[in-house]
Amino acid sequence: MTSDDDPRTPDSPPIVRSAARSAVVRFTLYSLVALVVLTAGTILVADRIARHQALEYASAQGAGVAHRLAAPLVDADVRRDPASAGGDLELVMGNRLADGSLRHVKLWDDDGRIIWADDEDLIGQRFELEEDVAVLFGTTEVTAEVSDLSREENVAERDEGELLEVYAGVFDADGAPLVFEAYLPVDRMEDDARTIVIAFVPLVVGALVLFLAVVLPLAVSLTRRVERAQAEQSRMMRHALFASDLERRRIAADLHDGVIQDLAGLGYVLPTVTRELGTESDMDGPRSVLERATSIIRHDTAMLRSLMTDLYPPDLEGDGLQGALEGLVQSGALDGGFTAEVDFRPEVTISPEAARLVYRITREALRNVVKHAEARRVRVEVAGSDGRVLVRVQDDGRGAGEDPVGPEGHLGLRLLSDTLSDFGGRLEVGGAPGGGTTVVANFPADLVPAYPSNLQGLP
């Protein structure tokens, strides 16, 4: 047995449980995606912070080397002949290059000539200075960036990957303006990024995991409540449908056993009374009245029989559904003055409850065609695949107007839409190609019984 508090009640359609549980699964998946996004975002932010700190460090270190070590060792002799007069400069810069604090060094004059460089082949060469470098001459400003070594003078260094590039404006021992260029390794930047990631990622991930640990049980609890509420709503809907079906059956039985039998009896008696009147001319008036009454009674009896069938359709199981639909369509065609065709080709087994819904959808759509469409042709299609049934009723009439299933639309269509929604289906009403209206219903082919077991014995 299942508890009343357990949403997995026999009356609970699988569509209710799967929809609620899929919501929890989606919530969990989205949370995991958020976790991945936050982790990736933290890593990106850490990289940006590390780059910013590395550039500040490179600016400070490059400026210090430029002002305190390199510039004071440059004078007119070094400018004139770096090879013979730059021994001290080469010794000091060589120590910095040897300990790894610097990777490459260049000193520029304002003519674009390299006065000194760790690569002797570059000394004395001239290159066109870029604007951001040229503006540093005559100043003590410093710029730093992560270089991709794409400038013309970086030909020999391009296989070294990224480096921190620093330019510093300085004045040499004679007061002449120079630009000091240095390249620093990115090891410190990578270490800083790694440190920030190690510090913050566990904090971010831990906070989100803790949040999930608190929220997920609440989500599961809410899901179970939703399942119970939806299961109760579905039970009420099925009880209401059963009550409606039972009432239709009782009305049909009352019509068949009462009014229709009485009218049918009168339909047989009145012709006999008419014949008993004889052929006298003075009986022409009463005879005409009786013949007229007989015609009316027979017509009303036929109408009531049609209404009885409409209230409680014939057996819809198996091949009976196709026959019932064809009869329904033929009756609608006679009433509406249109030609109709039925395309019945379900490739799934339709449960009796789903068959009743197919009949009800078709009947409601045909009623609207007869009453409102002024159509000439109607096509009814019933198909099925993947455990679902598709019902399509299409006409070439004047159209259904805006939002026919909305608050201001047709009551029958709104009720059908609500019923289909409760059973995991959907009703769509829209325009048809070339004009007209198309009513499309899609719902599971294995609907649960519309009447509960404790009511099946009622008459």
C-alpha positions, -999 to +999 in steps of 0.1 A: +000+000+000+011+036-005+007+062+021-016+092+016+015+114+021+034+095-006+030+112-040+034+079-057-003+071-053-020+048-078-042+076-089-012+099-097-005+100-134+032+093-143+032+126-161+027+145-128+055+127-110+080+129-140+073+167-145+079+175-109+110+153-106+124+166-138+121+201-123+143+190-094+168+174-119+169+206-139+174+226-107+203+204-098+218+205-133+215+243-134+232+245-100+261+224-113+263+246-143+264+277-121+291+260-100+312+255-132+305+290-144+315+305-110+346+285-108+356+295-144+347+331-135+369+330-104+398+317-124+394+345-150+392+371-123+422+356-106+441+358-139+431+395-143+441+404-108+474+385-112+482+403-145+474+436-129+497+429-099+524+416-122+523+447-143+526+469-113+555+448-100+572+449-134+567+487-136+583+492-102+611+468-108+619+481-143+618+517-132+641+509-103+667+492-125+664+520-151+669+549-127+693+535-102+714+511-122+712+516-160+709+553-166+738+565-143+762+542-163+753+558-197+773+588-208+787+603-240+814+576-242+788+548-240+767+566-266+796+569-289+812+534-285+791+510-263+815+481-270+846+499-254+830+522-228+800+501-216+819+476-195+802+486-162+768+487-179+773+452-193+785+439-159+755+453-140+729+443-166+746+409-170+741+402-133+704+410-135+701+388-166+720+360-149+698+359-117+666+358-139+651+390-127+654+403-163+652+384-195+662+411-220+674+448-218+676+476-244+685+513-241+671+537-268+680+572-277+655+596-292+666+588-327+653+553-324+688+538-321+696+510-297+725+523-276+730+490-257+712+456-256+719+422-242+718+410-278+749+426-294+735+423-329+709+449-320+734+476-308+735+505-331+705+495-351+677+519-357+639+511-355+609+532-359+596+540-324+560+535-317+540+564-304+536+550-269+574+546-266+584+579-282+563+600-258+584+587-229+616+606-239+622+635-216+600+621-189+603+596-160+570+578-168+567+540-170+545+518-190+541+480-187+522+454-206+521+417-214+540+415-247+535+390-275+570+401-288+555+411-321+575+443-327+602+445-353+631+445-328+618+413-311+627+389-339+652+370-318+628+367-288+596+356-304+600+319-295+600+328-258+562+332-255+547+359-233+569+383-213+563+414-192+575+444-212+585+476-194+594+510-209+608+537-186+618+572-195+652+582-179+680+607-181+716+595-185+746+607-166+749+637-189+712+645-186+703+632-221+669+616-224+668+578-229+642+550-228+650+519-209+633+487-222+633+455-202+615+421-204+606+402-172+594+366-169+558+359-163+565+333-136+555+357-108+522+365-126+514+328-130+523+322-093+500+350-082+471+337-103+476+302-089+477+316-054+445+336-059+427+306-074+438+283-045+426+309-021+392+318-036+380+288-056+375+266-026+356+295-009+333+300-039+328+263-045+323+256-008+297+284-004+277+271-034+279+235-023+267+246+012+239+265-005+229+235-025+230+213+006+205+236+023+183+244-007+182+209-024+163+192+004+138+221+004+134+217-034+128+180-030+102+187-002+085+213-023+085+189-053+068+162-032+042+187-021+036+198-057+033+161-067+008+155-040-012+186-049-011+177-086-020+142-079-050+154-058-060+177-086-057+149-111-079+126-089-105+154-086-104+159-123-108+122-129-137+120-104-153+150-121-149+134-155-163+101-141-193+120-126-199+137-159-197+104-177-220+087-152-245+115-155-244+113-193-250+075-191-280+081-167-295+107-190-290+085-220-307+056-202-336+078-191-341+090-226-339+055-241-362+038-215-386+067-211-392+095-235-378+078-266-399+046-259-430+067-254-424+087-285-416+056-305-449+040-293-468+071-303-451+070-337-465+035-342-499+042-328-508+074-346-506+059-381-531+032-369-554+059-356-551+077-389-562+046-408-592+041-385-605+075-394-615+062-428-617+080-460-646+103-454-640+139-465-650+153-432-621+135-416-595+152-438-587+178-411-581+153-382-562+130-406-539+159-416-533+168-380-524+132-371-501+128-400-484+161-390-481+149-354-467+115-366-440+133-387-431+156-357-429+126-333-407+106-357-384+136-363-381+143-325-375+106-318-346+106-343-332+138-328-334+123-293-317+091-305-289+113-320-287+133-287-286+101-267-257+088-288-240+122-284-244+121-247-231+086-243-213+075-274-211+039-285-184+014-277-151+032-284-127+004-277-107-012-305-122-006-340-153+010-324-135+043-322-130+046-359-167+038-366-179+062-339-158+090-353-170+083-389-206+084-377-199+116-358-183+133-388-211+122-411-237+136-387-218+169-385-215+170-423-253+167-426-259+194-400-232+218-413-236+212-450-200+204-457-181+175-470-158+156-445-132+129-444-117+109-416-080+098-416-077+073-389-042+058-386-030+056-349+001+035-346-002+032-308-027+014-286-053+039-274-067+032-240-105+035-235-101+067-216-079+082-243-105+070-269-133+089-250-111+120-251-105+116-289-143+113-294-149+144-271-123+165-289-136+156-323-172+163-312-164+197-298-144+208-328-172+197-352-198+215-331-178+247-335-175+241-373-212+236-376-221+266-355-195+292-365-172+282-394-195+282-425-170+256-439-172+236-471-146+210-463-136+194-430-108+169-424-105+148-392-071+131-385-063+108-357-027+096-355-003+083-329+034+077-322+058+075-293+030+067-269+010+098-277-022+105-297-026+134-321-061+146-331-064+173-358-096+188-370-092+212-399-118+233-418-117+259-446-142+282-429-139+318-417-115+312-389-117+310-351-107+345-342-081+356-317-074+334-287-103+310-290-092+291-259-087+322-238-110+337-212-132+352-239-131+322-262-153+292-266-162+275-233-160+240-248-125+246-261-114+261-227-127+230-209-110+207-234-077+227-230-079+224-192-087+187-193-058+180-217-034+200-196-044+180-165-036+148-183-003+159-197-016+170-231-020+202-250-047+219-272-038+244-299-062+263-320-049+283-350-053+292-386-053+267-414-034+270-447-056+289-471-079+301-444-100+283-418-092+268-384-071+239-372-077+223-338-048+201-327-048+180-295-018+160-283-019+137-252-008+104-238-023+073-254-024+054-221-045+077-199-052+063-165-088+052-158-112+081-157-133+065-129-119+054-096-121+017-086-144+025-057-170+040-080-170+014-109-199-005-094-223+024-096-252+022-121 
